[in-house]
Amino acid sequence: MSHLRKLLDGVEVSWMPLGALGELVRGNGLQKKDFTETGVPAIHYGQIYTYYGLATAETKSFVSPELAKNLRKVDSGDVVITNTSENLEDVGKALVYLGKKQAVTGGHATVFKPKAIISGKYFAYFSQTPIFADQKRKLAKGIKVIDVSATDMAKISVPIPCPEDPKKSLAIQTEIVRILDAFTAYTAELTAELTAELTARKKQYKYYLSQLLTFTEDEFEWKKLGDIGNFTYGYAAKAQDTGDARFVRITDIGTNGKLIGTDLKYVNLSEDNERYLLSRNDLLMARTGATFGKTMIFKEDYPAIYAGFLIKLNLDCRVINPKFYWHFAQSDLYWDQAKKLVSGGGQPQFNANALAEVKVPIPYPCEPQKSLNEQARVVSMLDKFDALTNSISEGLPREIELRQKQYEYYRDLLLSFPKPEEEAA
């Protein structure tokens, strides 16, 4: 930042509308059938925010030369911007095309052809910032499908250092891009390393999960869940945006067996649903659909009601530790049984009767306290692996998230220029 302050020392920064910085052209109305495996390079709008990053010299999509003759072209240095999507966050994603050959673009996109005063990549980085997001939010139209047209995109203000001297302005922009490119590469490399480490740790967790749940023949006994507990179905009600208690639904169980913390829904507490209130360490299982058999343990301190497509497992705590069962429910030992017990075709059903047939390995079944001590030891070890591989508050997932936030922080700082109204204030 000290380097950047020296770079900008005494330099005027003007916020200029995108339309004054270049030409904005609506993309071509190509259909899926128009794309081929060879021919003229083409940029499909979906690739802007799925496959590609900020810039690309190549594309995996093409159109036939005959079709390309009558299409508006994308030249090297042009920026392809999404202008239509079901999600506002995907509108305004920018991709700089750096290929040597001319390309074309599909519909739902705007092509920005920058003038000599702005670098395409500088704008692409700016399009990732909260300042840009605030502007596009005010210009967006539509509910189910969000659109920011080329005409509206032209109204978005972009900070341009030293606008009266295009050569010097581009030099400053290029230096900002260089810093961000280096930071992007560093973040990507570190994230790749952390992701590889996370994958290895997940395999390690699976390995130890299997090992720690394997006992010698005289040390354990397979017990049916129906013999050590009972099951209750959840509360049938319509989810609300507000209420006295969180409404835990089948879709709230993540792939890792944890409660998802987004898209929260609620219900109001009443005499009718009080018996469905969850307590800490309660176990819930999805009984239908693609998520059948997934089991979560409730670790929260707030009031919550569980919904109708969930089954609560009321297990005898004198026999089995709930956390021991939760780890077991993530293992192949559990899933091999669940897949055989599930019924139904297109819509799998895993009801209480099927769940009662699931067998769990209970160590030292004739010595209850020794059994619970052994379960606690297994849980302690597996919890450490679980935190390392799945926790969003610690471990590798948290580290990956922090690296991304660090990059975003410095990116936004580098592109955070005061607006005229802020200077006046």
C-alpha positions as CSV (number, residue, x, y, z in Angstrom):
1,M,0.0,0.0,0.0
2,S,3.0,2.3,0.7
3,H,4.2,1.5,-2.9
4,L,0.7,2.4,-4.3
5,R,0.6,5.7,-2.3
6,K,3.9,6.7,-3.9
7,L,2.5,5.6,-7.3
8,L,-0.6,7.8,-6.9
9,D,1.1,10.7,-5.2
10,G,-0.4,13.9,-6.4
11,V,-2.4,12.1,-9.1
12,E,-6.1,13.0,-9.7
13,V,-8.5,10.1,-9.7
14,S,-11.8,10.6,-11.6
15,W,-14.8,8.3,-11.5
16,M,-15.9,8.0,-15.1
17,P,-18.9,6.1,-16.6
18,L,-18.0,2.9,-18.4
19,G,-19.7,4.1,-21.5
20,A,-17.2,7.0,-21.7
21,L,-14.3,4.6,-21.4
22,G,-15.1,2.4,-24.3
23,E,-17.9,0.9,-26.5
24,L,-20.4,-1.6,-25.0
25,V,-21.9,-4.1,-27.5
26,R,-24.5,-6.7,-26.9
27,G,-23.3,-10.3,-27.4
28,N,-24.6,-12.5,-30.3
29,G,-27.7,-14.5,-29.8
30,L,-26.0,-17.9,-30.2
31,Q,-27.8,-21.1,-29.2
32,K,-26.3,-24.3,-27.7
33,K,-26.5,-26.1,-31.1
34,D,-24.4,-23.3,-32.7
35,F,-21.3,-24.3,-30.7
36,T,-18.9,-26.8,-32.3
37,E,-15.6,-28.5,-31.3
38,T,-13.5,-26.6,-33.8
39,G,-13.7,-23.4,-35.8
40,V,-13.8,-19.8,-34.7
41,P,-13.1,-19.3,-31.0
42,A,-16.3,-18.5,-29.0
43,I,-16.9,-17.4,-25.5
44,H,-20.1,-18.7,-24.0
45,Y,-21.4,-16.5,-21.1
46,G,-21.5,-19.5,-18.7
47,Q,-17.8,-20.0,-19.1
48,I,-17.1,-16.5,-17.8
49,Y,-18.0,-17.5,-14.2
50,T,-17.5,-21.3,-14.3
51,Y,-14.4,-22.3,-16.2
52,Y,-12.4,-19.1,-16.7
53,G,-10.8,-16.6,-14.4
54,L,-10.2,-12.9,-15.1
55,A,-8.5,-13.5,-18.5
56,T,-8.0,-16.2,-21.1
57,A,-6.1,-16.5,-24.4
58,E,-8.0,-19.6,-25.3
59,T,-11.5,-21.0,-25.3
60,K,-13.0,-24.4,-25.3
61,S,-16.0,-23.3,-27.4
62,F,-16.1,-22.6,-31.1
63,V,-18.6,-21.8,-33.9
64,S,-18.4,-22.6,-37.6
65,P,-16.6,-20.1,-39.8
66,E,-19.7,-19.6,-41.9
67,L,-21.8,-18.6,-38.9
68,A,-19.0,-16.4,-37.5
69,K,-19.0,-14.2,-40.6
70,N,-22.1,-12.4,-39.6
71,L,-21.4,-12.2,-35.8
72,R,-20.0,-9.3,-33.8
73,K,-16.4,-9.9,-33.0
74,V,-14.4,-10.0,-29.7
75,D,-10.9,-8.6,-30.3
76,S,-7.8,-9.2,-28.1
77,G,-8.1,-6.9,-25.0
78,D,-12.0,-6.8,-25.2
79,V,-13.9,-7.7,-22.0
80,V,-16.8,-10.0,-22.1
81,I,-19.3,-9.3,-19.3
82,T,-22.3,-11.3,-18.2
83,N,-25.5,-9.2,-18.2
84,T,-28.1,-11.9,-17.5
85,S,-28.3,-14.6,-14.8
86,E,-30.6,-16.1,-12.2
87,N,-28.3,-14.7,-9.6
88,L,-27.3,-11.1,-9.2
89,E,-23.7,-12.1,-8.1
90,D,-23.1,-13.7,-11.5
91,V,-24.2,-10.6,-13.4
92,G,-21.3,-8.3,-14.2
93,K,-18.6,-11.1,-14.1
94,A,-15.9,-10.0,-16.5
95,L,-13.5,-12.0,-18.7
96,V,-10.7,-10.3,-20.7
97,Y,-10.0,-12.1,-24.0
98,L,-6.3,-12.1,-24.8
99,G,-6.3,-14.5,-27.7
100,K,-4.5,-13.7,-31.0
101,K,-7.5,-14.7,-33.2
102,Q,-10.8,-12.8,-33.2
103,A,-13.5,-14.6,-31.2
104,V,-17.3,-14.3,-30.9
105,T,-19.5,-14.4,-27.9
106,G,-22.9,-15.9,-27.1
107,G,-26.0,-14.1,-25.8
108,H,-26.6,-12.9,-22.3
109,A,-23.3,-11.1,-22.5
110,T,-22.0,-7.6,-23.3
111,V,-18.7,-6.9,-25.0
112,F,-16.7,-3.9,-23.6
113,K,-14.2,-2.6,-26.2
114,P,-12.0,-0.3,-24.0
115,K,-10.5,2.9,-25.3
116,A,-6.8,3.7,-24.7
117,I,-7.5,5.2,-21.3
118,I,-8.4,1.9,-19.5
119,S,-7.0,-1.6,-19.2
120,G,-9.4,-4.4,-19.7
121,K,-7.9,-6.4,-16.9
122,Y,-8.0,-3.4,-14.6
123,F,-11.8,-3.2,-15.2
124,A,-12.1,-6.9,-14.7
125,Y,-10.5,-6.7,-11.3
126,F,-12.7,-3.7,-10.4
127,S,-15.8,-5.7,-11.4
128,Q,-15.1,-8.0,-8.5
129,T,-15.3,-5.3,-5.8
130,P,-18.2,-4.3,-3.5
131,I,-18.2,-0.8,-5.0
132,F,-19.0,-2.3,-8.4
133,A,-21.6,-4.7,-6.9
134,D,-23.4,-1.8,-5.2
135,Q,-23.7,0.0,-8.5
136,K,-24.9,-3.0,-10.5
137,R,-27.5,-3.8,-7.8
138,K,-29.1,-0.4,-8.3
139,L,-29.2,-0.9,-12.0
140,A,-30.4,-4.5,-12.0
141,K,-33.9,-5.4,-13.4
142,G,-36.0,-8.5,-13.1
143,I,-36.8,-11.0,-10.3
144,K,-36.4,-14.6,-11.5
145,V,-33.9,-13.6,-14.2
146,I,-31.7,-10.6,-13.3
147,D,-30.5,-8.3,-16.1
148,V,-28.1,-5.4,-16.3
149,S,-28.3,-4.3,-20.0
150,A,-25.4,-2.8,-22.0
151,T,-27.1,0.6,-21.7
152,D,-27.3,0.3,-17.9
153,M,-23.8,-1.2,-17.7
154,A,-22.5,2.0,-19.4
155,K,-23.6,4.0,-16.4
156,I,-21.4,2.2,-13.9
157,S,-18.6,4.5,-12.6
158,V,-15.0,3.3,-12.7
159,P,-12.1,5.1,-10.9
160,I,-9.5,6.3,-13.5
161,P,-6.2,7.6,-12.1
162,C,-4.7,10.5,-14.0
163,P,-7.4,10.7,-16.7
164,E,-5.8,13.6,-18.5
165,D,-2.7,11.6,-19.3
166,P,-3.8,8.2,-20.8
167,K,-0.2,6.9,-21.0
168,K,0.5,7.5,-17.3
169,S,-3.0,6.3,-16.3
170,L,-2.4,3.0,-18.1
171,A,1.0,2.7,-16.4
172,I,-0.7,3.1,-12.9
173,Q,-3.4,0.6,-13.9
174,T,-0.9,-1.9,-15.2
175,E,1.0,-1.7,-11.8
176,I,-2.2,-2.3,-9.9
177,V,-3.0,-5.3,-12.2
178,R,0.6,-6.6,-11.7
179,I,0.2,-6.6,-7.9
180,L,-3.2,-8.2,-8.1
181,D,-2.0,-10.8,-10.6
182,A,0.9,-11.7,-8.3
183,F,-1.5,-11.9,-5.3
184,T,-4.0,-14.0,-7.3
185,A,-1.3,-16.4,-8.4
186,Y,0.0,-16.7,-4.8
187,T,-3.5,-17.2,-3.4
188,A,-4.4,-19.8,-6.1
189,E,-1.1,-21.7,-5.4
190,L,-1.7,-21.7,-1.6
191,T,-5.3,-22.7,-2.0
192,A,-4.4,-25.5,-4.3
193,E,-1.9,-26.8,-1.7
194,L,-4.4,-26.5,1.1
195,T,-7.1,-28.2,-1.0
196,A,-4.7,-31.1,-1.8
197,E,-3.9,-31.3,1.9
198,L,-7.6,-31.2,2.7
199,T,-8.3,-34.1,0.3
200,A,-5.5,-36.1,1.9
201,R,-6.9,-35.5,5.4
202,K,-10.4,-36.5,4.3
203,K,-9.0,-39.8,3.1
204,Q,-7.1,-40.1,6.3
205,Y,-10.3,-39.5,8.3
206,K,-12.1,-42.2,6.3
207,Y,-9.2,-44.6,7.0
208,Y,-9.1,-44.0,10.7
209,L,-12.9,-44.0,10.9
210,S,-12.9,-47.5,9.5
211,Q,-10.0,-48.6,11.7
212,L,-11.4,-47.2,14.9
213,L,-14.8,-48.8,14.3
214,T,-13.3,-52.2,13.7
215,F,-13.0,-54.3,16.9
216,T,-11.8,-57.8,17.5
217,E,-14.5,-60.4,17.6
218,D,-14.6,-60.8,21.4
219,E,-14.5,-57.0,22.0
220,F,-17.8,-55.9,20.4
221,E,-21.3,-56.8,19.5
222,W,-23.5,-55.7,16.6
223,K,-26.7,-54.2,18.0
224,K,-29.7,-53.1,16.0
225,L,-30.8,-49.5,16.5
226,G,-34.3,-50.7,17.2
227,D,-33.0,-52.5,20.2
228,I,-31.2,-49.5,21.8
229,G,-33.6,-46.7,20.9
230,N,-36.7,-45.4,19.2
231,F,-37.5,-42.9,16.5
232,T,-39.8,-39.9,16.1
233,Y,-40.9,-38.2,12.9
234,G,-40.6,-34.4,12.6
235,Y,-43.1,-31.6,12.6
236,A,-45.1,-30.9,9.5
237,A,-45.4,-27.1,9.0
238,K,-44.7,-24.4,6.4
239,A,-41.3,-22.8,6.8
240,Q,-41.2,-19.0,7.5
241,D,-38.7,-16.3,7.1
242,T,-39.1,-15.3,10.8
243,G,-40.2,-17.1,13.9
244,D,-39.3,-18.2,17.5
245,A,-37.3,-21.2,16.5
246,R,-35.2,-22.3,13.6
247,F,-36.9,-24.9,11.4
248,V,-34.4,-27.6,10.5
249,R,-35.3,-29.2,7.2
250,I,-34.0,-32.1,5.2
251,T,-32.1,-29.7,3.0
252,D,-30.2,-28.3,6.0
253,I,-28.1,-31.4,6.4
254,G,-24.8,-30.9,4.5
255,T,-22.8,-33.6,2.7
256,N,-20.5,-33.7,5.7
257,G,-23.3,-34.5,8.1
258,K,-23.2,-31.0,9.5
259,L,-26.0,-28.4,9.9
260,I,-25.9,-25.9,7.1
261,G,-25.7,-22.3,8.3
262,T,-27.3,-20.5,5.3
263,D,-30.8,-20.1,4.1
264,L,-32.3,-20.3,7.6
265,K,-36.0,-20.8,8.0
266,Y,-38.2,-20.5,11.1
267,V,-41.4,-21.5,12.8
268,N,-43.3,-20.0,15.8
269,L,-43.3,-22.1,19.0
270,S,-46.6,-23.5,20.2
271,E,-48.0,-26.2,22.4
272,D,-48.4,-28.3,19.2
273,N,-44.7,-28.3,18.3
274,E,-42.9,-28.0,21.6
275,R,-42.2,-31.8,21.7
276,Y,-40.2,-31.4,18.5
277,L,-37.7,-29.0,20.1
278,L,-34.1,-30.1,19.7
279,S,-31.6,-30.5,22.5
280,R,-27.8,-30.4,22.1
281,N,-26.4,-33.7,20.7
282,D,-29.8,-34.8,19.3
283,L,-29.4,-36.9,16.2
284,L,-31.4,-36.3,13.0
285,M,-31.6,-38.4,9.8
286,A,-33.0,-37.6,6.4
287,R,-35.6,-40.2,5.5
288,T,-36.3,-39.5,1.9
289,G,-35.0,-38.2,-1.4
290,A,-31.4,-37.9,-2.6
291,T,-30.2,-37.1,0.9
292,F,-31.8,-40.2,2.5
293,G,-29.7,-41.7,5.3
294,K,-27.6,-38.6,5.9
295,T,-27.3,-38.1,9.7
296,M,-26.4,-34.9,11.6
297,I,-25.8,-34.1,15.2
298,F,-27.4,-30.9,16.6
299,K,-24.6,-28.9,18.3
300,E,-26.4,-25.5,18.5
301,D,-27.6,-23.6,21.6
302,Y,-30.6,-21.8,20.0
303,P,-34.2,-23.2,19.9
304,A,-34.9,-25.4,16.8
305,I,-37.8,-27.6,15.6
306,Y,-37.1,-30.5,13.2
307,A,-39.2,-30.9,10.1
308,G,-41.4,-33.8,8.9
309,F,-38.9,-35.4,6.5
310,L,-36.5,-35.9,9.3
311,I,-36.3,-38.7,11.9
312,K,-35.0,-38.0,15.4
313,L,-32.9,-40.9,16.8
314,N,-33.6,-41.3,20.6
315,L,-30.8,-43.7,21.5
316,D,-30.1,-45.1,25.0
317,C,-27.2,-43.0,26.3
318,R,-26.4,-45.8,28.7
319,V,-25.4,-47.9,25.7
320,I,-24.2,-45.6,23.0
321,N,-22.6,-42.1,22.8
322,P,-24.6,-40.0,20.3
323,K,-21.3,-38.6,18.8
324,F,-20.0,-42.2,18.4
325,Y,-23.1,-43.0,16.4
326,W,-22.7,-39.8,14.3
327,H,-19.2,-40.8,13.3
328,F,-20.5,-44.3,12.6
329,A,-23.2,-42.9,10.3
330,Q,-20.5,-41.3,8.1
331,S,-18.7,-44.6,7.6
332,D,-19.0,-47.3,4.9
333,L,-20.1,-49.7,7.6
334,Y,-23.3,-47.6,7.9
335,W,-23.8,-46.8,4.3
336,D,-23.4,-50.4,3.1
337,Q,-26.4,-51.2,5.3
338,A,-28.4,-48.1,4.4
339,K,-28.2,-48.7,0.7
340,K,-29.5,-52.3,1.2
341,L,-32.4,-51.2,3.5
342,V,-33.7,-48.2,1.5
343,S,-36.9,-48.7,-0.5
344,G,-38.4,-46.8,-3.4
345,G,-37.1,-46.0,-6.9
346,G,-37.0,-42.4,-8.0
347,Q,-37.7,-41.2,-4.5
348,P,-35.8,-43.3,-2.0
349,Q,-37.5,-44.0,1.4
350,F,-35.6,-44.8,4.5
351,N,-38.2,-44.9,7.2
352,A,-38.1,-45.7,10.9
353,N,-38.7,-49.4,10.3
354,A,-35.6,-49.6,8.0
355,L,-33.5,-47.5,10.4
356,A,-34.3,-49.9,13.2
357,E,-32.6,-52.7,11.3
358,V,-29.2,-50.8,11.1
359,K,-26.6,-52.5,13.2
360,V,-24.0,-50.6,15.2
361,P,-20.7,-52.1,16.6
362,I,-20.8,-51.6,20.4
363,P,-17.5,-52.3,22.2
364,Y,-17.5,-54.2,25.4
365,P,-21.3,-54.7,25.5
366,C,-21.2,-56.5,28.9
367,E,-19.3,-53.6,30.6
368,P,-21.4,-50.4,30.0
369,Q,-18.9,-48.0,31.5
370,K,-15.9,-49.5,29.8
371,S,-18.0,-49.4,26.5
372,L,-18.8,-45.7,26.9
373,N,-15.1,-44.9,27.8
374,E,-14.0,-46.7,24.7
375,Q,-16.6,-44.9,22.6
376,A,-15.4,-41.6,24.1
377,R,-11.8,-42.4,23.2
378,V,-12.8,-43.1,19.6
379,V,-14.9,-39.9,19.4
380,S,-12.0,-37.8,20.7
381,M,-9.7,-39.0,18.0
382,L,-12.2,-38.8,15.2
383,D,-13.3,-35.3,16.3
384,K,-9.8,-34.0,15.7
385,F,-9.8,-35.4,12.1
386,D,-13.3,-34.0,11.6
387,A,-12.3,-30.5,12.7
388,L,-9.3,-30.6,10.5
389,T,-11.2,-31.6,7.4
390,N,-14.7,-30.2,7.9
391,S,-14.8,-27.4,10.4
392,I,-15.7,-23.9,9.1
393,S,-14.3,-22.3,12.3
394,E,-11.0,-24.2,12.4
395,G,-8.9,-26.5,10.3
396,L,-8.2,-26.5,6.6
397,P,-11.6,-25.3,5.3
398,R,-11.2,-22.2,7.5
399,E,-7.7,-21.6,6.3
400,I,-8.8,-21.8,2.7
401,E,-11.6,-19.3,3.4
402,L,-9.2,-16.9,5.2
403,R,-6.8,-16.9,2.2
404,Q,-9.6,-16.0,-0.1
405,K,-10.8,-13.2,2.2
406,Q,-7.2,-11.9,2.5
407,Y,-7.0,-11.7,-1.3
408,E,-10.4,-9.9,-1.5
409,Y,-9.4,-7.5,1.2
410,Y,-6.2,-6.3,-0.6
411,R,-7.9,-6.3,-3.9
412,D,-10.7,-4.0,-2.6
413,L,-8.1,-1.9,-0.9
414,L,-6.1,-1.4,-4.0
415,L,-9.2,-0.4,-6.0
416,S,-10.7,1.8,-3.3
417,F,-10.5,5.3,-4.5
418,P,-12.5,8.1,-2.9
419,K,-15.5,9.4,-4.8
420,P,-16.0,13.2,-5.3
421,E,-18.9,13.2,-2.8
422,E,-16.7,11.4,-0.2
423,E,-13.9,13.9,-0.7
424,A,-16.3,16.8,-0.2
425,A,-17.7,15.2,2.9
